[in-house]
Amino acid sequence: MAGVNNQPNLRPLIDEQTEIQKLDLTWLKSVAAANRTKLDQTLADVAEASENVNAKHVATQQAVASAKAETAQAITDKQALTDAAVTAAKDALLADLLAKNTALMTELSDIKAKSDFDVKSIGKIQTESMAINHADLNGVIFSRSGKGAIVAIQGSHRNTVKVFADGVLVLDFNGVTSSDYNRDFMTGGGFEYIKYHKTIEVQATPEAASSYQFFLTDKKVY
């Protein structure tokens, strides 16, 4: 029984072990608290980083949208400038073509007006003849625009007669004051004629003392 009555004193060991366990628990709590602090800081950092990311994302989207709008406007502006330039070029080209066409038509009209013709071949085309008393003559007695031929002019030798074909003086006769007699300024058989392509003008001075009439025959070409 001696072994039973003399049991070792375990209390100190138990107390020591309990103290060790308290120390361990305190350390663990300290570690846990520190970890919790780190976790909270990490979560705060993550939240801040997330907020920054969101802000940057929003700013990026706004920048992209602004860039798209500016690009679209720039494209619109450039398209407008291009359209204006194309329209101006077309207008300039059209004006140039119209000017050239007008010049060409004028040239063709002038060529057509000046194209030659056979006086004898217009014998059946409208012929205008006139007889005027010498006292009734007064400067320009006949003029027209077009194409034709004066085939007969007859009057008194007292008359002063001028004929302008296409603006050029082609017949110039100064009247004389001697005795009056009939004069053929041009023969009437078509052997002599004054051809014109654009205009004709016949001038004759009045002569009351003449007993003759003034005759003129014009053949028109159409």
C-alpha positions as CSV (number, residue, x, y, z in Angstrom):
1,M,0.0,0.0,0.0
2,A,3.0,2.1,0.4
3,G,3.0,2.6,-3.4
4,V,-0.5,3.9,-3.3
5,N,0.0,6.2,-0.4
6,N,3.1,7.7,-1.9
7,Q,1.7,8.7,-5.3
8,P,3.9,11.4,-7.1
9,N,2.7,15.0,-6.9
10,L,1.3,15.7,-10.4
11,R,-0.1,19.1,-9.5
12,P,2.9,21.1,-10.5
13,L,3.1,19.3,-13.8
14,I,-0.6,19.9,-14.5
15,D,-0.2,23.6,-13.5
16,E,2.8,23.9,-15.8
17,Q,1.0,22.3,-18.6
18,T,-2.0,24.5,-18.1
19,E,0.2,27.6,-18.1
20,I,1.9,26.4,-21.3
21,Q,-1.5,25.9,-22.9
22,K,-2.5,29.4,-21.8
23,L,0.6,30.8,-23.4
24,D,0.0,28.9,-26.6
25,L,-3.6,30.1,-26.7
26,T,-2.6,33.7,-26.1
27,W,-0.1,33.4,-28.9
28,L,-2.6,31.9,-31.2
29,K,-5.1,34.6,-30.4
30,S,-2.4,37.2,-31.1
31,V,-1.6,35.5,-34.4
32,A,-5.2,35.3,-35.2
33,A,-5.7,39.0,-34.4
34,A,-2.8,39.9,-36.5
35,N,-4.1,37.8,-39.4
36,R,-7.5,39.4,-38.9
37,T,-5.9,42.9,-39.1
38,K,-4.0,41.8,-42.3
39,L,-7.2,40.3,-43.7
40,D,-9.2,43.5,-43.0
41,Q,-6.4,45.6,-44.6
42,T,-6.3,43.3,-47.6
43,L,-10.0,43.5,-48.0
44,A,-9.8,47.3,-47.8
45,D,-7.0,47.3,-50.3
46,V,-9.0,45.0,-52.6
47,A,-12.1,47.3,-52.3
48,E,-10.1,50.4,-53.0
49,A,-8.4,48.7,-55.9
50,S,-11.7,47.5,-57.2
51,E,-13.1,51.1,-56.9
52,N,-10.1,52.4,-58.7
53,V,-10.5,49.8,-61.4
54,N,-14.2,50.7,-61.8
55,A,-13.4,54.4,-61.9
56,K,-10.7,53.8,-64.6
57,H,-13.1,51.5,-66.5
58,V,-15.8,54.3,-66.4
59,A,-13.2,56.9,-67.5
60,T,-11.9,54.5,-70.2
61,Q,-15.5,54.0,-71.5
62,Q,-16.1,57.7,-71.5
63,A,-12.8,58.3,-73.3
64,V,-13.7,55.6,-75.9
65,A,-17.2,57.1,-76.3
66,S,-15.7,60.6,-76.7
67,A,-13.1,59.3,-79.1
68,K,-15.8,57.5,-81.1
69,A,-17.9,60.7,-81.2
70,E,-14.9,62.8,-82.2
71,T,-14.0,60.3,-84.9
72,A,-17.5,60.2,-86.2
73,Q,-17.7,64.0,-86.3
74,A,-14.3,64.1,-88.0
75,I,-15.4,61.6,-90.6
76,T,-18.6,63.6,-91.1
77,D,-16.6,66.8,-91.4
78,K,-14.2,65.2,-93.8
79,Q,-17.0,63.7,-95.8
80,A,-18.7,67.2,-96.0
81,L,-15.4,68.7,-97.2
82,T,-15.0,65.9,-99.7
83,D,-18.5,66.3,-101.0
84,A,-18.1,70.0,-101.3
85,A,-14.8,69.6,-103.1
86,V,-16.4,67.0,-105.5
87,T,-19.4,69.3,-106.1
88,A,-17.1,72.2,-106.8
89,A,-15.0,70.1,-109.1
90,K,-18.1,68.9,-110.9
91,D,-19.5,72.5,-111.2
92,A,-16.1,73.7,-112.5
93,L,-16.0,70.9,-115.0
94,L,-19.6,71.4,-116.1
95,A,-19.0,75.2,-116.5
96,D,-15.8,74.5,-118.5
97,L,-17.7,72.0,-120.7
98,L,-20.6,74.4,-121.2
99,A,-18.1,77.2,-122.1
100,K,-16.4,74.9,-124.5
101,N,-19.7,73.7,-125.9
102,T,-20.8,77.3,-126.4
103,A,-17.6,78.2,-128.1
104,L,-17.9,75.2,-130.3
105,M,-21.5,75.9,-131.2
106,T,-20.5,79.5,-132.0
107,E,-17.6,78.2,-134.2
108,L,-19.9,75.7,-135.9
109,S,-22.5,78.4,-136.5
110,D,-19.8,80.7,-137.9
111,I,-18.5,77.9,-140.1
112,K,-22.1,77.1,-141.3
113,A,-22.7,80.8,-141.9
114,K,-19.6,81.1,-144.0
115,S,-20.0,77.8,-145.8
116,D,-19.8,78.5,-149.5
117,F,-22.7,78.0,-151.9
118,D,-23.4,78.2,-155.6
119,V,-25.3,81.3,-156.5
120,K,-26.8,79.7,-159.6
121,S,-28.2,76.9,-157.5
122,I,-30.4,79.3,-155.5
123,G,-32.3,80.5,-158.5
124,K,-35.6,79.0,-157.3
125,I,-35.1,80.0,-153.7
126,Q,-36.8,83.1,-152.5
127,T,-35.9,86.1,-154.5
128,E,-36.6,89.6,-153.3
129,S,-36.8,92.4,-155.9
130,M,-37.5,96.1,-155.3
131,A,-38.0,99.2,-157.3
132,I,-37.7,102.5,-155.6
133,N,-38.0,106.0,-156.9
134,H,-34.8,107.9,-156.7
135,A,-36.4,110.7,-154.7
136,D,-37.5,108.1,-152.1
137,L,-34.0,106.7,-151.5
138,N,-32.7,107.5,-148.0
139,G,-29.4,106.1,-146.9
140,V,-29.7,102.3,-146.1
141,I,-32.3,101.0,-148.6
142,F,-31.8,97.3,-147.9
143,S,-30.3,95.1,-145.2
144,R,-30.7,91.6,-143.8
145,S,-29.0,89.0,-141.7
146,G,-28.5,85.5,-143.2
147,K,-26.9,84.2,-146.3
148,G,-27.6,85.0,-150.0
149,A,-26.4,87.0,-153.0
150,I,-27.2,90.3,-154.5
151,V,-27.6,89.6,-158.2
152,A,-28.8,92.9,-159.6
153,I,-28.4,96.6,-158.7
154,Q,-29.5,99.2,-161.2
155,G,-30.1,102.9,-160.8
156,S,-29.0,106.4,-161.9
157,H,-25.4,107.3,-162.4
158,R,-26.2,110.2,-160.1
159,N,-26.6,107.9,-157.2
160,T,-23.8,107.2,-154.7
161,V,-24.0,103.5,-154.0
162,K,-22.2,101.4,-151.3
163,V,-22.6,97.7,-150.6
164,F,-21.3,96.1,-147.4
165,A,-21.2,92.3,-147.4
166,D,-20.5,90.7,-144.0
167,G,-19.4,94.1,-142.8
168,V,-16.9,94.6,-145.7
169,L,-17.2,97.4,-148.3
170,V,-17.4,95.5,-151.6
171,L,-19.0,98.1,-153.9
172,D,-18.3,101.8,-153.7
173,F,-19.6,104.1,-156.5
174,N,-19.6,107.9,-156.2
175,G,-22.4,109.5,-158.3
176,V,-21.6,112.1,-161.0
177,T,-23.6,115.2,-161.8
178,S,-23.5,115.0,-165.6
179,S,-26.5,114.2,-167.6
180,D,-28.7,111.4,-166.1
181,Y,-28.6,107.9,-167.6
182,N,-29.5,104.4,-166.4
183,R,-26.6,102.5,-164.9
184,D,-26.2,98.8,-164.1
185,F,-24.1,98.6,-161.0
186,M,-24.3,94.8,-161.5
187,T,-25.5,92.9,-164.5
188,G,-28.8,91.1,-164.0
189,G,-27.9,87.7,-165.5
190,G,-26.1,86.2,-162.5
191,F,-22.7,86.7,-164.1
192,E,-21.9,89.3,-161.5
193,Y,-23.1,89.0,-157.9
194,I,-22.2,89.9,-154.4
195,K,-22.2,86.9,-152.2
196,Y,-22.7,87.3,-148.4
197,H,-22.8,84.7,-145.6
198,K,-23.9,86.7,-142.5
199,T,-25.1,90.2,-143.4
200,I,-25.8,92.5,-146.3
201,E,-26.4,96.2,-146.4
202,V,-27.0,98.4,-149.5
203,Q,-26.8,102.2,-149.3
204,A,-27.9,104.7,-151.9
205,T,-28.3,108.5,-151.9
206,P,-31.6,110.1,-153.1
207,E,-31.5,111.9,-156.4
208,A,-34.7,113.9,-157.1
209,A,-33.5,115.0,-160.5
210,S,-33.2,111.4,-161.9
211,S,-36.0,110.0,-164.0
212,Y,-35.0,106.4,-163.4
213,Q,-35.9,104.0,-160.6
214,F,-33.5,102.1,-158.4
215,F,-33.7,98.3,-158.7
216,L,-32.3,95.7,-156.4
217,T,-32.6,91.8,-156.6
218,D,-31.5,89.6,-153.6
219,K,-31.5,85.8,-153.5
220,K,-31.9,84.3,-150.1
221,V,-30.3,81.1,-148.9
222,Y,-31.9,79.2,-146.0
